[in-house]
Amino acid sequence: MQLVTEDNITELAVQRWATAGDPRLAELMTALVRHLHDFAREVRLTEAEWMAAVQWLTRTGQISNDKREEFILTSDVLGLSMLVVQMNHRLDPRATPATVLGPFHIEGSPELGYAEDMSEGLPGTPLYLHGTLRDLEGNPVPNAVLDVWQADTEGAYESQIPDIDEARLRAKYTTREDGTYCVRTIAPLGYAIPMDGPVGDLIGRTEISYFRPAHIHFLINVPGYEPLITHLFQEGSDYLDSDVVFGTKQELVTAFEEREPGPTPDGGTSDVPWLESTYDFVLQKQA
C-alpha cells in the first residue's frame, strides 16, 4: 500500500484522473489537478480559507438560475471569459472582433422587423443603430439574425427587476436582402454588475471598479460563417478603460450622434431629439 504524503498526493491524483476514458477529459482534469495543487502550495492555503472558498462556490450556485448566471459573472470578472473568447476566435483583423457573452443572454427573444422598436415605449433617448452585415470580401449577408439585448436607463436587465417576467429590451432582427439592418431602441447606460451576490461581495473587498461602459449586446450566428458574440460600446462612455469584464475593444466603440426631431433612418420621423449610430458588422467565413 502506498501511503499518501504531501509530496506524492499530486501525482497520485493525476494518475487517477488520467484514467478518464475520453482523452480530452483526462488532459483537462490532470492539468486542473496539477494547477490546483500548485496554487494551494504557493499560497500555503489554510483550512479556513479552503472552507471559505467552498462556501463561496456554494452561494454562487444557490443564487444562479435561468436568468442569473453568477458563475459566468465569476468567469467574466476574473478575465477568464475574455481569455477563452480570444483563444477560440482568432479572426481576421478585418472581421468584427468577438467579446464576452455576459450573464444576461436569454433564449427566445421576440422577432422584430426592420427598425421596429424593442424598447416598447420605455423612457430614454431614442436610438437608431443601423448598418450592413457583410463578409470579408464586402459581400452583404442577407437573412441573418441579429440577437440583440441591453440594459435599461437605470442600468438593469429584466432579470434584475422582480416584477418583470418577460423579454424586455431584447429582440431578434433579420438583415434584408442587401444585408442592411436597423435596431430601434433607447440609449443604453453604463451600469454596475450585480453586487448583491458572492461576486459583488468579493469585488467589494478590492479597489476594482465594478462598472461596465454603456453597450449593446449582439449574437450573430449565420450558417457558413464564424459565430460572433460581441458588443457595441458608446464612444465617450465612462469606464471604457476599466470595464470590469475586460470586454472593451477599440474596434467596437462607435459614436452615438445627436439628431434633432425629424426624419429617421427607417423613413419615419421623430418628434423628439434622437441618437443615430452606424456600424457595419463583418463576418468571417468558416474554413
Contacts in CASP RR format, 6 or more apart in sequence:
PFRMAT RR
TARGET T0000
AUTHOR 0000-0000-0000
METHOD contacts of the structure
MODEL  1
MQLVTEDNITELAVQRWATAGDPRLAELMTALVRHLHDFAREVRLTEAEW
MAAVQWLTRTGQISNDKREEFILTSDVLGLSMLVVQMNHRLDPRATPATV
LGPFHIEGSPELGYAEDMSEGLPGTPLYLHGTLRDLEGNPVPNAVLDVWQ
ADTEGAYESQIPDIDEARLRAKYTTREDGTYCVRTIAPLGYAIPMDGPVG
DLIGRTEISYFRPAHIHFLINVPGYEPLITHLFQEGSDYLDSDVVFGTKQ
ELVTAFEEREPGPTPDGGTSDVPWLESTYDFVLQKQA
2 8 0 8 1.000
2 12 0 8 1.000
4 12 0 8 1.000
9 37 0 8 1.000
10 33 0 8 1.000
10 34 0 8 1.000
10 37 0 8 1.000
13 33 0 8 1.000
13 37 0 8 1.000
14 30 0 8 1.000
14 33 0 8 1.000
14 34 0 8 1.000
17 26 0 8 1.000
17 29 0 8 1.000
17 30 0 8 1.000
17 33 0 8 1.000
18 26 0 8 1.000
18 29 0 8 1.000
18 30 0 8 1.000
19 26 0 8 1.000
20 26 0 8 1.000
20 29 0 8 1.000
39 45 0 8 1.000
56 198 0 8 1.000
56 202 0 8 1.000
59 197 0 8 1.000
59 198 0 8 1.000
60 70 0 8 1.000
60 71 0 8 1.000
60 74 0 8 1.000
60 197 0 8 1.000
60 198 0 8 1.000
60 199 0 8 1.000
61 70 0 8 1.000
61 71 0 8 1.000
63 70 0 8 1.000
63 197 0 8 1.000
63 198 0 8 1.000
64 70 0 8 1.000
64 71 0 8 1.000
66 106 0 8 1.000
67 104 0 8 1.000
67 106 0 8 1.000
67 158 0 8 1.000
67 159 0 8 1.000
68 103 0 8 1.000
68 159 0 8 1.000
68 160 0 8 1.000
68 194 0 8 1.000
69 102 0 8 1.000
69 103 0 8 1.000
69 104 0 8 1.000
70 103 0 8 1.000
70 194 0 8 1.000
70 197 0 8 1.000
70 198 0 8 1.000
70 199 0 8 1.000
72 81 0 8 1.000
72 101 0 8 1.000
72 102 0 8 1.000
72 103 0 8 1.000
73 102 0 8 1.000
73 103 0 8 1.000
73 193 0 8 1.000
73 194 0 8 1.000
73 199 0 8 1.000
74 198 0 8 1.000
74 199 0 8 1.000
75 81 0 8 1.000
75 84 0 8 1.000
76 82 0 8 1.000
76 100 0 8 1.000
76 102 0 8 1.000
76 103 0 8 1.000
76 193 0 8 1.000
76 244 0 8 1.000
76 245 0 8 1.000
76 246 0 8 1.000
77 193 0 8 1.000
77 199 0 8 1.000
77 203 0 8 1.000
77 208 0 8 1.000
77 244 0 8 1.000
77 245 0 8 1.000
79 245 0 8 1.000
79 246 0 8 1.000
81 100 0 8 1.000
81 101 0 8 1.000
81 102 0 8 1.000
81 245 0 8 1.000
81 246 0 8 1.000
82 99 0 8 1.000
82 100 0 8 1.000
82 245 0 8 1.000
82 246 0 8 1.000
82 247 0 8 1.000
85 98 0 8 1.000
85 99 0 8 1.000
85 100 0 8 1.000
85 229 0 8 1.000
86 98 0 8 1.000
89 97 0 8 1.000
89 98 0 8 1.000
89 226 0 8 1.000
91 97 0 8 1.000
91 98 0 8 1.000
91 226 0 8 1.000
91 284 0 8 1.000
92 136 0 8 1.000
92 284 0 8 1.000
94 136 0 8 1.000
94 282 0 8 1.000
95 136 0 8 1.000
95 226 0 8 1.000
95 228 0 8 1.000
95 282 0 8 1.000
95 283 0 8 1.000
95 284 0 8 1.000
96 228 0 8 1.000
96 230 0 8 1.000
96 251 0 8 1.000
96 252 0 8 1.000
96 281 0 8 1.000
96 282 0 8 1.000
96 283 0 8 1.000
97 230 0 8 1.000
97 249 0 8 1.000
97 251 0 8 1.000
97 252 0 8 1.000
98 228 0 8 1.000
98 229 0 8 1.000
98 230 0 8 1.000
99 229 0 8 1.000
99 230 0 8 1.000
99 231 0 8 1.000
99 247 0 8 1.000
99 248 0 8 1.000
99 249 0 8 1.000
99 252 0 8 1.000
100 229 0 8 1.000
100 245 0 8 1.000
100 246 0 8 1.000
100 247 0 8 1.000
101 217 0 8 1.000
101 219 0 8 1.000
101 229 0 8 1.000
102 217 0 8 1.000
102 245 0 8 1.000
104 149 0 8 1.000
104 151 0 8 1.000
104 157 0 8 1.000
104 159 0 8 1.000
104 217 0 8 1.000
105 147 0 8 1.000
105 149 0 8 1.000
105 217 0 8 1.000
105 219 0 8 1.000
106 149 0 8 1.000
106 159 0 8 1.000
106 167 0 8 1.000
106 170 0 8 1.000
108 167 0 8 1.000
108 172 0 8 1.000
109 147 0 8 1.000
109 148 0 8 1.000
109 149 0 8 1.000
109 167 0 8 1.000
109 170 0 8 1.000
109 171 0 8 1.000
109 172 0 8 1.000
110 118 0 8 1.000
110 167 0 8 1.000
110 170 0 8 1.000
110 171 0 8 1.000
110 172 0 8 1.000
111 171 0 8 1.000
111 172 0 8 1.000
111 174 0 8 1.000
112 118 0 8 1.000
112 171 0 8 1.000
112 172 0 8 1.000
112 173 0 8 1.000
113 173 0 8 1.000
113 174 0 8 1.000
114 173 0 8 1.000
114 176 0 8 1.000
114 180 0 8 1.000
114 181 0 8 1.000
114 182 0 8 1.000
114 266 0 8 1.000
115 128 0 8 1.000
115 130 0 8 1.000
115 182 0 8 1.000
115 183 0 8 1.000
115 184 0 8 1.000
115 264 0 8 1.000
115 265 0 8 1.000
115 266 0 8 1.000
116 171 0 8 1.000
116 173 0 8 1.000
116 184 0 8 1.000
117 184 0 8 1.000
117 185 0 8 1.000
118 148 0 8 1.000
118 169 0 8 1.000
118 170 0 8 1.000
118 171 0 8 1.000
118 183 0 8 1.000
118 184 0 8 1.000
118 185 0 8 1.000
119 126 0 8 1.000
119 169 0 8 1.000
119 184 0 8 1.000
119 185 0 8 1.000
119 186 0 8 1.000
120 168 0 8 1.000
120 169 0 8 1.000
122 152 0 8 1.000
122 153 0 8 1.000
122 168 0 8 1.000
122 169 0 8 1.000
122 186 0 8 1.000
123 153 0 8 1.000
123 186 0 8 1.000
124 153 0 8 1.000
124 186 0 8 1.000
124 187 0 8 1.000
125 186 0 8 1.000
125 187 0 8 1.000
125 273 0 8 1.000
125 274 0 8 1.000
125 275 0 8 1.000
126 184 0 8 1.000
126 185 0 8 1.000
126 186 0 8 1.000
126 187 0 8 1.000
126 270 0 8 1.000
126 272 0 8 1.000
126 274 0 8 1.000
126 275 0 8 1.000
127 183 0 8 1.000
127 184 0 8 1.000
127 185 0 8 1.000
127 186 0 8 1.000
127 187 0 8 1.000
127 188 0 8 1.000
127 256 0 8 1.000
127 274 0 8 1.000
127 275 0 8 1.000
127 276 0 8 1.000
127 277 0 8 1.000
128 182 0 8 1.000
128 183 0 8 1.000
128 184 0 8 1.000
128 264 0 8 1.000
128 265 0 8 1.000
128 266 0 8 1.000
128 274 0 8 1.000
128 275 0 8 1.000
128 276 0 8 1.000
128 277 0 8 1.000
129 182 0 8 1.000
129 183 0 8 1.000
129 185 0 8 1.000
129 216 0 8 1.000
129 232 0 8 1.000
129 276 0 8 1.000
129 277 0 8 1.000
129 278 0 8 1.000
129 279 0 8 1.000
130 180 0 8 1.000
130 181 0 8 1.000
130 182 0 8 1.000
130 183 0 8 1.000
130 265 0 8 1.000
130 276 0 8 1.000
130 277 0 8 1.000
130 278 0 8 1.000
130 279 0 8 1.000
131 180 0 8 1.000
131 181 0 8 1.000
131 182 0 8 1.000
131 278 0 8 1.000
131 279 0 8 1.000
131 280 0 8 1.000
131 281 0 8 1.000
132 140 0 8 1.000
132 175 0 8 1.000
132 178 0 8 1.000
132 179 0 8 1.000
132 180 0 8 1.000
132 181 0 8 1.000
132 280 0 8 1.000
132 281 0 8 1.000
133 140 0 8 1.000
133 141 0 8 1.000
133 144 0 8 1.000
133 146 0 8 1.000
133 175 0 8 1.000
133 179 0 8 1.000
133 180 0 8 1.000
133 181 0 8 1.000
133 220 0 8 1.000
133 280 0 8 1.000
133 281 0 8 1.000
133 283 0 8 1.000
134 140 0 8 1.000
134 141 0 8 1.000
134 179 0 8 1.000
134 280 0 8 1.000
134 281 0 8 1.000
134 282 0 8 1.000
134 283 0 8 1.000
135 141 0 8 1.000
135 225 0 8 1.000
135 282 0 8 1.000
135 283 0 8 1.000
135 284 0 8 1.000
135 285 0 8 1.000
136 282 0 8 1.000
136 283 0 8 1.000
136 284 0 8 1.000
136 285 0 8 1.000
138 282 0 8 1.000
140 175 0 8 1.000
140 177 0 8 1.000
140 178 0 8 1.000
140 179 0 8 1.000
140 180 0 8 1.000
141 175 0 8 1.000
141 179 0 8 1.000
141 222 0 8 1.000
141 225 0 8 1.000
141 283 0 8 1.000
142 175 0 8 1.000
142 176 0 8 1.000
142 177 0 8 1.000
142 178 0 8 1.000
142 179 0 8 1.000
143 174 0 8 1.000
143 175 0 8 1.000
143 177 0 8 1.000
144 174 0 8 1.000
144 175 0 8 1.000
144 179 0 8 1.000
144 220 0 8 1.000
144 222 0 8 1.000
144 283 0 8 1.000
145 172 0 8 1.000
145 173 0 8 1.000
145 174 0 8 1.000
145 220 0 8 1.000
145 221 0 8 1.000
145 222 0 8 1.000
146 172 0 8 1.000
146 173 0 8 1.000
146 174 0 8 1.000
146 175 0 8 1.000
146 181 0 8 1.000
146 183 0 8 1.000
146 218 0 8 1.000
146 219 0 8 1.000
146 220 0 8 1.000
146 281 0 8 1.000
147 170 0 8 1.000
147 172 0 8 1.000
147 218 0 8 1.000
147 219 0 8 1.000
147 220 0 8 1.000
147 221 0 8 1.000
148 170 0 8 1.000
148 171 0 8 1.000
148 172 0 8 1.000
148 173 0 8 1.000
148 183 0 8 1.000
148 185 0 8 1.000
148 216 0 8 1.000
148 217 0 8 1.000
148 218 0 8 1.000
149 157 0 8 1.000
149 169 0 8 1.000
149 170 0 8 1.000
149 171 0 8 1.000
149 216 0 8 1.000
149 217 0 8 1.000
150 169 0 8 1.000
150 170 0 8 1.000
150 185 0 8 1.000
150 188 0 8 1.000
150 215 0 8 1.000
150 216 0 8 1.000
150 217 0 8 1.000
151 157 0 8 1.000
151 169 0 8 1.000
151 188 0 8 1.000
151 189 0 8 1.000
151 190 0 8 1.000
151 191 0 8 1.000
152 168 0 8 1.000
152 169 0 8 1.000
152 186 0 8 1.000
152 189 0 8 1.000
153 186 0 8 1.000
153 187 0 8 1.000
153 189 0 8 1.000
154 189 0 8 1.000
154 191 0 8 1.000
155 188 0 8 1.000
155 189 0 8 1.000
155 190 0 8 1.000
155 191 0 8 1.000
155 192 0 8 1.000
156 191 0 8 1.000
157 168 0 8 1.000
157 169 0 8 1.000
158 164 0 8 1.000
158 165 0 8 1.000
158 166 0 8 1.000
158 167 0 8 1.000
158 168 0 8 1.000
158 169 0 8 1.000
158 170 0 8 1.000
160 194 0 8 1.000
161 168 0 8 1.000
169 185 0 8 1.000
169 186 0 8 1.000
171 183 0 8 1.000
173 181 0 8 1.000
173 182 0 8 1.000
173 183 0 8 1.000
174 181 0 8 1.000
175 181 0 8 1.000
182 265 0 8 1.000
182 266 0 8 1.000
183 216 0 8 1.000
184 266 0 8 1.000
185 216 0 8 1.000
187 214 0 8 1.000
187 234 0 8 1.000
187 256 0 8 1.000
187 275 0 8 1.000
188 214 0 8 1.000
188 215 0 8 1.000
188 216 0 8 1.000
188 234 0 8 1.000
189 214 0 8 1.000
190 211 0 8 1.000
190 212 0 8 1.000
190 213 0 8 1.000
190 214 0 8 1.000
190 215 0 8 1.000
190 237 0 8 1.000
190 238 0 8 1.000
190 239 0 8 1.000
191 211 0 8 1.000
191 212 0 8 1.000
192 210 0 8 1.000
192 211 0 8 1.000
192 212 0 8 1.000
193 199 0 8 1.000
193 200 0 8 1.000
193 203 0 8 1.000
193 210 0 8 1.000
193 211 0 8 1.000
193 212 0 8 1.000
193 244 0 8 1.000
193 245 0 8 1.000
194 200 0 8 1.000
195 201 0 8 1.000
195 203 0 8 1.000
195 204 0 8 1.000
195 210 0 8 1.000
200 210 0 8 1.000
203 210 0 8 1.000
203 244 0 8 1.000
204 210 0 8 1.000
208 244 0 8 1.000
209 239 0 8 1.000
209 242 0 8 1.000
209 244 0 8 1.000
210 244 0 8 1.000
211 238 0 8 1.000
211 239 0 8 1.000
211 242 0 8 1.000
211 244 0 8 1.000
212 239 0 8 1.000
212 243 0 8 1.000
212 244 0 8 1.000
212 245 0 8 1.000
213 233 0 8 1.000
213 234 0 8 1.000
213 237 0 8 1.000
213 238 0 8 1.000
213 239 0 8 1.000
213 240 0 8 1.000
213 243 0 8 1.000
213 248 0 8 1.000
214 233 0 8 1.000
214 234 0 8 1.000
214 237 0 8 1.000
214 238 0 8 1.000
215 231 0 8 1.000
215 232 0 8 1.000
215 233 0 8 1.000
215 234 0 8 1.000
215 237 0 8 1.000
216 231 0 8 1.000
216 232 0 8 1.000
217 229 0 8 1.000
217 230 0 8 1.000
217 231 0 8 1.000
218 228 0 8 1.000
218 229 0 8 1.000
218 230 0 8 1.000
218 231 0 8 1.000
218 232 0 8 1.000
218 281 0 8 1.000
219 227 0 8 1.000
219 228 0 8 1.000
219 229 0 8 1.000
220 227 0 8 1.000
220 228 0 8 1.000
220 229 0 8 1.000
220 230 0 8 1.000
220 281 0 8 1.000
220 283 0 8 1.000
221 227 0 8 1.000
221 228 0 8 1.000
222 283 0 8 1.000
224 285 0 8 1.000
224 286 0 8 1.000
225 283 0 8 1.000
225 284 0 8 1.000
225 285 0 8 1.000
225 286 0 8 1.000
226 283 0 8 1.000
226 284 0 8 1.000
226 285 0 8 1.000
226 286 0 8 1.000
228 281 0 8 1.000
228 283 0 8 1.000
230 252 0 8 1.000
230 281 0 8 1.000
231 247 0 8 1.000
231 252 0 8 1.000
232 252 0 8 1.000
232 253 0 8 1.000
232 254 0 8 1.000
232 277 0 8 1.000
232 279 0 8 1.000
233 240 0 8 1.000
233 248 0 8 1.000
233 252 0 8 1.000
233 253 0 8 1.000
233 254 0 8 1.000
234 253 0 8 1.000
234 254 0 8 1.000
234 255 0 8 1.000
234 256 0 8 1.000
234 277 0 8 1.000
235 253 0 8 1.000
235 254 0 8 1.000
235 255 0 8 1.000
235 256 0 8 1.000
236 253 0 8 1.000
240 248 0 8 1.000
240 253 0 8 1.000
241 248 0 8 1.000
254 277 0 8 1.000
254 278 0 8 1.000
254 279 0 8 1.000
255 277 0 8 1.000
256 275 0 8 1.000
256 276 0 8 1.000
256 277 0 8 1.000
257 275 0 8 1.000
257 276 0 8 1.000
257 277 0 8 1.000
258 273 0 8 1.000
258 275 0 8 1.000
259 270 0 8 1.000
259 273 0 8 1.000
259 274 0 8 1.000
259 275 0 8 1.000
259 276 0 8 1.000
260 273 0 8 1.000
261 269 0 8 1.000
261 270 0 8 1.000
261 271 0 8 1.000
261 272 0 8 1.000
261 273 0 8 1.000
261 274 0 8 1.000
262 269 0 8 1.000
262 270 0 8 1.000
262 271 0 8 1.000
263 269 0 8 1.000
264 270 0 8 1.000
264 274 0 8 1.000
265 276 0 8 1.000
END
